[in-house]
Amino acid sequence: VNMIMDTLAALALATENPYPELLDDKPHGRHESLISGTMYVHIIVAAIYKLLWLFLCLYGLPQVINRYRILHDEDYYKNSCVSYLQSKNYNATETPVLCNFLSWCGFPEGATTRQTPSCYLYGGWTRVVPEDPREAMCGTSHVFPGFPTPTTATTEDCFWFKRWEGAGSTLYDEFQRKKLESYKPALSVLFNSFIMAQIGNAFVSRRIGLELNFFEGLMDSPIFMTIMVLITAMQAIIMETPVNYIFKVQGLDWKEWLACIAIGVGAIPYSMCVRVFMRILNYYFADKSIISVIRGKKVLDKQGSVKRGGSIKGSFKDANNTRTSSGRTGVLRASSSLTNSNKVVPL
């Protein structure tokens, strides 16, 4: 991912041709930061946009659409315990008892039903079922037909406790594997959405000020366009070919692809809205320090006075007029001086 989105994207932007509007910028001092205040704003708002969609994919989709639902431990223990333990050669008689301990007695799931008849250990205790699994399983007076009778909680060869330990470890490992698999649909959409948003942000990053002409001169940048197509093609290969196993993602259907592309394209109007909003703030509050930091430039207001926060094109024009006027005045004064010095002074 870093090779695709960092190396290639940096190469694409680095090969962009300069545009004439750059000449409107004032010279940059050698001690000036490479990242301006406006750039910091762009970085922050772009990060907010991506984080919003990433959190929605990771936490919102599983709550709304069943296809992306994350497997919960209690559901898995109650619904899959018996079938899985039997597939691991646990006999059909002891499996229901072990799964009851695992799912209904709070060892580890079902703590809320431990003190109810749903837990098999509940009938073997006169008061409450202990929270310690060894004590609960080995000290109960409940007798399970066909199995050794429990004696005391400290018995080293407690049959049910040993069987519970083995079954619990086996089921836990399988649950973790299934849980990771249940994350795969949502994580696949998240990963693809992130890459699409990065591609959209690459077009926005062609202009680092408050410009809105993101696509100006695009056809004159064949390297940029080639790299964008290459990144998109590599992403499609990662998602839809067997190499997706390496990235722990799965293929998406056309609806998911459309949603991911829409998220990527949405980065462009989102950035436009942010820049228009910053322009409005700059117009009305140009003298405020925060806006000056954001823009870091100077402009002439309607009365001709210098204001921080806008284009400096007018400043250069005014400075040129001043230099021209000053130059003419200096020439006239010099000419007058020379004329006076050539006069014949009578003795």
Protein Blocks (a to p, Z undefined) as FASTA:
>chain_A
ZZmmmmmmmmmmmmpccdfklmmpccddfkbcfbdfklmmmmmmmmmmmmmmmmmmmmmm
mmmmmklpccdfklmmmmmmmmmmmmnopafklmmmmmmmmmmnopaghklmmmpcklmk
lmmpfkbccfblklmmmmpcbdcehiacdfbfklmklmklmmmmmmmmmmmmmmmmmmmm
mmmmmmmmmmmmmmmmmmmmmmmmmpmblbfblmgoklmmmklmmmmmmmmmmmmmmmmm
mklmmnopacddfklmmmmmmmmmmmmmmmmmmmmmmmmmmmmmmmpmklmmmnopacdd
fkopacehiafklmmmmmmmmmmmmmmmmmmmmmmmmmmmmpccdZZ
